[in-house]
Amino acid sequence: MRNFLFFFCLLFFGACQNEQAPATTTDQSLTDANPPANGFLAEASDEKAMAIADSVMLAMGGRKNWDRTRYIGWTFFNRRHLLWDKKTGRVRISMKDDSTTIYQINIKDDTGKVLQEGVALSEPDSVAKYLDRAKSIWINDAYWLVMPFKLKDSGVALKYVGQDTMMGGKDAEVLELTFREVGKTPENKYLVYIDPATNLVSQWDFFSTAADKEARFSTPWADYEQHGNILLSGNRGRGSLTDIAVYDEIPDSVFQSLAPIDISSL
């Protein structure tokens, strides 16, 4: 499972609950627009899929709250801990079982520094090699956590598939996500299952290529919790994202130092 999880997801980055939704929900949807990112493949998407994506964004806390969320931390399948500064693009990656390996990268310009097995790297080719690995880790691990916020992201084509049944037997509205010239595996495809009672993503199916008829695997998205002003889910069935946290402030030194940190002190 170790290699399997890493390689399948190297890309990256509505139904109402009832016929008479509360006025506050309607008002919020009117004032909290969810425009597509530059490069979203609107011509390859359909209106119903985009409307459901907007409902998911609203259920997760809304676009304004997502945009205002600055710092997010989490541990990916008990392997590594990530801190992400959404505003600046800074990401700190610490290996869970190896305090001698730490990556500091800015995903917007691919700059940063690396502590590899206790040694701060200085040779440019080595630094570039490990920063590329760090960016791949972030692309993968962040998509596992925040995919519902990225349904109208750059390079994404979004289509409504129809209604289907999830693993637990509940009905769902299903969206198909395909990609063009984005991330490191743009040939991937996902089916994303949205629970019409909550408008939350409750399952995804992964396909290695868009032409595949059978999913490589299916994973639940469960146990949503409030973090700051947004909802995030960590339960993926066979594994979990843990230590999920949203921070209002994190010292700049955390994104500069190659020394271990105690995440409980943040």
Secondary structure, DSSP 8 states (H G I E B T S, - for coil): -HHHHHHHT-------SSSS--HHHHHHHHHS-----TT--GGGS-HHHHHHHHHHHHHTT-HHHHHH--EEEEEETTTEEEEEETTT-EEEEEETTEEEEEEEEETTTTEEEEEETTEE--SHHHHHHHHHHHHHHHHHHHHHHHGGGGTT-TTEEEEEEEEEE-TTS-EEEEEEEEESS-SS-TT-EEEEEEETTTTEEEEEEEESSTT-SS-SEEEE-EEEEEETTEEEEEE-SSSBEEEEEEES---GGGGT--S---GGG-
